[in-house]
Amino acid sequence: MTLPHCPQCHSEYTYQDGELLICPECSNEWKLGEHPAEDAVNINDANGNVLKDGDTVTVIKDLKIKGSSSVVKVGTKVKNIRLLVDASDGHDIDCKIDGIGVMKLKSEFVKKA
């Protein structure tokens, strides 16, 4: 039996764990026969553009990093974002910023590049 490609990133390297299918590239999980991409909530940037996993965004406002004296400056490009659908604190983007590291951002402070 061949497994289907990931519905989010179209990776061919999916694997099965119990009744779930898992994509090792984007960490997407779904049940065989489901189409989670159709059921997903859209996350929009500051201009209303729909964001997707793997997009590149630009920061539109200086963002202070909590617990640090560092700042993410306006115009910073963030590549290969990952969307967090169940973000209860409003931080719905997971990313890695060069020179700063892994952090979460709010979609209202970025625009699609």
Backbone as JSON, one array per atom type, in Angstrom:
{
  "sequence": "MTLPHCPQCHSEYTYQDGELLICPECSNEWKLGEHPAEDAVNINDANGNVLKDGDTVTVIKDLKIKGSSSVVKVGTKVKNIRLLVDASDGHDIDCKIDGIGVMKLKSEFVKKA",
  "N": [[0.84, -1.18, 0.0], [0.62, 2.15, -0.9], [1.25, 5.26, 0.59], [-0.61, 8.35, 0.77], [0.43, 11.6, -0.46], [1.41, 14.43, 1.56], [-1.25, 16.6, 2.41], [-0.8, 19.29, 2.95], [1.92, 20.22, 2.46], [2.64, 18.65, 0.37], [4.54, 16.65, 0.52], [6.26, 13.6, -0.17], [7.06, 11.87, 1.75], [5.43, 10.74, 3.79], [4.28, 8.96, 6.71], [2.78, 6.23, 8.57], [1.23, 6.18, 11.74], [-0.26, 4.33, 13.89], [-3.62, 5.04, 13.53], [-3.21, 7.43, 12.33], [-1.81, 9.53, 9.76], [1.34, 10.95, 9.14], [3.33, 13.76, 8.4], [6.74, 14.19, 8.06], [8.05, 16.48, 7.3], [6.5, 18.87, 7.56], [5.11, 18.41, 9.85], [2.4, 17.83, 9.8], [-0.62, 16.19, 10.68], [-3.05, 13.73, 9.96], [-6.06, 11.84, 9.41], [-6.45, 8.9, 7.44], [-8.21, 9.39, 4.49], [-9.32, 11.78, 5.29], [-9.46, 15.3, 4.67], [-7.75, 17.63, 5.8], [-6.85, 20.16, 5.04], [-8.94, 21.42, 3.77], [-10.7, 21.91, 5.85], [-9.41, 23.66, 7.48], [-8.85, 26.67, 9.37], [-8.55, 29.9, 8.04], [-5.67, 31.89, 8.24], [-4.82, 35.2, 8.31], [-2.66, 37.83, 7.06], [-1.55, 41.18, 7.99], [-2.59, 42.68, 5.91], [-4.7, 41.23, 5.01], [-4.19, 39.05, 3.38], [-4.18, 35.56, 2.76], [-2.33, 33.32, 4.7], [0.04, 30.62, 4.39], [1.57, 27.51, 5.39], [5.08, 27.55, 5.16], [5.33, 29.95, 3.81], [6.89, 33.17, 3.16], [7.29, 35.96, 5.19], [7.13, 39.48, 6.09], [8.08, 41.55, 8.75], [6.1, 44.16, 10.09], [6.27, 46.01, 12.08], [8.27, 47.24, 14.78], [9.16, 44.79, 17.08], [9.25, 44.06, 20.4], [11.07, 41.67, 22.26], [9.87, 39.59, 24.64], [11.25, 39.4, 27.87], [13.81, 39.92, 27.1], [16.36, 42.12, 25.8], [16.41, 42.4, 23.15], [15.2, 43.24, 19.83], [12.88, 42.71, 17.22], [13.26, 44.01, 14.18], [11.52, 46.36, 12.0], [10.74, 45.3, 8.73], [12.16, 42.96, 8.77], [12.73, 39.88, 7.25], [11.06, 36.82, 7.37], [11.43, 33.52, 6.81], [9.86, 30.51, 5.64], [7.55, 29.95, 7.4], [5.45, 28.49, 9.96], [2.13, 27.7, 10.53], [0.0, 28.03, 13.36], [-2.86, 26.69, 14.29], [-4.41, 26.35, 16.6], [-3.83, 28.45, 18.43], [-4.01, 29.83, 21.45], [-3.13, 32.12, 22.68], [-2.93, 34.09, 20.77], [-0.63, 34.19, 19.27], [-0.01, 33.06, 16.31], [1.84, 32.17, 14.47], [4.64, 30.2, 13.98], [8.1, 30.36, 13.92], [11.53, 30.77, 12.74], [13.89, 33.16, 13.34], [16.61, 34.7, 11.84], [19.53, 35.29, 13.7], [18.13, 35.66, 16.03], [16.48, 33.45, 16.74], [14.22, 30.69, 17.44], [10.81, 31.52, 17.57], [7.48, 32.79, 18.31], [5.01, 34.53, 16.44], [2.52, 37.1, 16.01], [0.0, 37.15, 13.57], [-1.03, 39.6, 12.84], [1.03, 41.4, 12.81], [2.62, 41.03, 10.62], [3.32, 40.92, 7.05], [2.63, 39.34, 3.97], [5.32, 38.32, 1.97]],
  "CA": [[0.0, 0.0, 0.0], [1.37, 3.41, -0.92], [0.6, 6.31, 1.37], [-0.8, 9.58, 0.01], [1.3, 12.72, -0.17], [0.88, 15.35, 2.56], [-2.16, 17.58, 1.81], [-0.36, 20.68, 3.17], [3.18, 20.57, 1.78], [2.75, 17.7, -0.73], [5.71, 15.79, 0.71], [6.02, 12.2, -0.45], [7.64, 11.09, 2.83], [4.49, 10.52, 4.89], [4.31, 7.63, 7.34], [1.59, 5.93, 9.35], [1.42, 5.9, 13.16], [-1.61, 3.95, 14.32], [-4.58, 5.42, 12.5], [-2.84, 8.75, 11.8], [-0.73, 9.71, 8.8], [2.15, 12.06, 9.62], [4.33, 14.31, 7.47], [7.91, 14.58, 8.82], [8.58, 17.77, 6.86], [5.73, 20.0, 8.09], [4.47, 17.92, 11.08], [0.96, 17.73, 9.63], [-1.19, 14.9, 11.02], [-4.42, 13.58, 9.51], [-6.52, 10.46, 9.28], [-6.61, 8.47, 6.06], [-9.53, 9.73, 3.97], [-9.66, 13.15, 5.67], [-8.79, 16.38, 3.95], [-7.7, 18.7, 6.8], [-6.59, 21.47, 4.44], [-10.23, 22.04, 3.46], [-11.37, 22.27, 7.09], [-8.56, 24.56, 8.26], [-9.21, 28.07, 9.49], [-7.59, 30.75, 7.35], [-4.95, 32.89, 9.02], [-4.51, 36.29, 7.4], [-1.66, 38.8, 7.5], [-2.08, 42.51, 8.3], [-3.29, 43.19, 4.74], [-5.81, 40.34, 4.69], [-3.76, 37.94, 2.53], [-4.18, 34.27, 3.44], [-1.0, 32.76, 4.89], [0.14, 29.16, 4.34], [2.84, 26.99, 5.88], [6.18, 27.69, 4.21], [5.39, 31.3, 3.24], [7.83, 34.15, 3.68], [6.59, 37.17, 5.62], [7.95, 40.6, 6.52], [7.58, 42.19, 9.97], [5.68, 45.52, 9.76], [6.36, 46.85, 13.28], [9.3, 46.79, 15.71], [8.57, 43.91, 18.09], [10.11, 43.78, 21.55], [11.04, 40.27, 22.65], [9.6, 39.51, 26.07], [12.32, 38.81, 28.65], [15.09, 40.17, 26.45], [16.51, 43.5, 25.33], [16.43, 42.33, 21.69], [14.03, 43.73, 19.11], [12.75, 42.3, 15.83], [13.09, 45.3, 13.49], [10.63, 46.49, 10.85], [11.36, 44.88, 7.49], [12.82, 41.66, 8.92], [12.08, 38.81, 6.5], [10.98, 35.54, 8.07], [11.17, 32.5, 5.8], [9.37, 29.17, 5.99], [6.74, 30.01, 8.61], [4.52, 27.39, 10.25], [0.93, 28.25, 11.15], [-0.53, 27.35, 14.54], [-4.3, 26.91, 14.23], [-5.01, 26.37, 17.93], [-3.07, 29.38, 19.25], [-4.92, 30.47, 22.39], [-2.58, 33.41, 23.11], [-2.89, 35.01, 19.64], [0.59, 33.99, 18.5], [-0.42, 32.0, 15.41], [2.93, 31.84, 13.54], [5.85, 29.65, 14.58], [9.14, 30.63, 12.94], [12.9, 30.95, 13.19], [14.4, 34.41, 12.81], [18.07, 34.73, 11.85], [20.12, 36.14, 14.72], [17.31, 35.67, 17.24], [16.14, 32.07, 17.05], [12.84, 30.24, 17.3], [9.83, 32.31, 18.31], [6.12, 32.85, 17.78], [4.58, 35.87, 16.06], [1.1, 37.3, 15.72], [-0.16, 37.43, 12.14], [-1.4, 41.0, 12.64], [2.25, 42.21, 12.72], [3.42, 40.63, 9.45], [2.67, 40.94, 5.75], [3.17, 38.31, 3.08], [6.36, 38.88, 1.1]],
  "C": [[0.89, 1.25, 0.0], [0.56, 4.46, -0.18], [0.45, 7.57, 0.54], [0.22, 10.64, 0.42], [0.62, 13.62, 0.86], [-0.04, 16.38, 1.88], [-1.72, 19.02, 2.0], [0.87, 21.03, 2.34], [3.48, 19.65, 0.61], [4.01, 16.85, -0.67], [5.34, 14.34, 0.43], [6.47, 11.29, 0.69], [6.71, 10.89, 4.02], [4.65, 9.11, 5.45], [3.09, 7.47, 8.23], [1.98, 5.61, 10.78], [0.04, 5.6, 13.73], [-2.59, 4.26, 13.22], [-4.3, 6.79, 11.9], [-1.77, 8.63, 10.73], [0.01, 10.97, 9.22], [3.15, 12.47, 8.56], [5.54, 14.76, 8.29], [8.46, 15.95, 8.44], [7.83, 18.95, 7.46], [4.97, 19.64, 9.37], [2.95, 17.88, 11.0], [0.51, 16.32, 9.97], [-2.63, 14.87, 10.54], [-4.76, 12.11, 9.44], [-6.7, 10.14, 7.8], [-8.04, 8.74, 5.6], [-9.99, 11.13, 4.34], [-8.92, 14.13, 4.78], [-8.71, 17.59, 4.87], [-7.46, 20.08, 6.2], [-7.89, 22.19, 4.1], [-10.94, 22.54, 4.7], [-10.62, 23.34, 7.88], [-9.09, 25.99, 8.27], [-8.14, 28.9, 8.8], [-6.97, 31.73, 8.33], [-4.47, 33.94, 8.04], [-3.43, 37.19, 7.97], [-2.33, 40.15, 7.75], [-2.87, 43.11, 7.14], [-4.45, 42.31, 4.3], [-5.46, 39.2, 3.76], [-3.73, 36.66, 3.34], [-2.75, 33.73, 3.5], [-1.07, 31.25, 4.85], [1.47, 28.76, 4.96], [3.89, 27.12, 4.78], [6.29, 29.05, 3.57], [6.53, 32.1, 3.85], [7.05, 35.41, 4.0], [7.6, 38.23, 6.04], [7.29, 41.24, 7.74], [7.27, 43.66, 9.66], [5.78, 46.49, 10.94], [7.51, 46.33, 14.13], [8.63, 45.98, 16.82], [9.59, 43.64, 19.18], [9.96, 42.31, 21.91], [10.93, 40.21, 24.17], [10.75, 38.8, 26.79], [13.7, 39.03, 28.07], [15.16, 41.64, 26.05], [16.54, 43.55, 23.81], [15.11, 42.82, 21.1], [14.05, 43.13, 17.71], [12.38, 43.57, 15.07], [12.08, 45.22, 12.34], [11.4, 46.06, 9.61], [12.1, 43.55, 7.57], [12.03, 40.61, 8.15], [12.17, 37.52, 7.29], [10.56, 34.5, 7.05], [10.62, 31.23, 6.43], [8.61, 29.15, 7.31], [5.89, 28.75, 8.75], [3.34, 27.97, 11.0], [0.46, 27.37, 12.3], [-2.01, 27.65, 14.62], [-4.92, 27.07, 15.61], [-4.26, 27.29, 18.9], [-4.02, 30.16, 20.16], [-4.43, 31.86, 22.81], [-2.46, 34.42, 21.98], [-1.64, 34.89, 18.79], [0.35, 32.79, 17.57], [0.62, 31.64, 14.34], [4.13, 31.35, 14.34], [6.95, 29.8, 13.53], [10.52, 30.67, 13.59], [13.43, 32.2, 12.52], [15.92, 34.42, 12.94], [18.58, 35.72, 12.88], [19.36, 36.18, 16.03], [16.96, 34.26, 17.67], [14.67, 31.77, 16.84], [11.93, 31.1, 18.15], [8.48, 32.24, 17.63], [5.78, 34.3, 17.51], [3.07, 35.91, 15.91], [0.98, 37.71, 14.25], [-0.52, 38.88, 11.85], [-0.17, 41.92, 12.49], [3.16, 41.82, 11.57], [2.61, 40.84, 8.17], [3.37, 39.92, 4.87], [4.16, 38.95, 2.13], [6.18, 38.42, -0.32]]
}
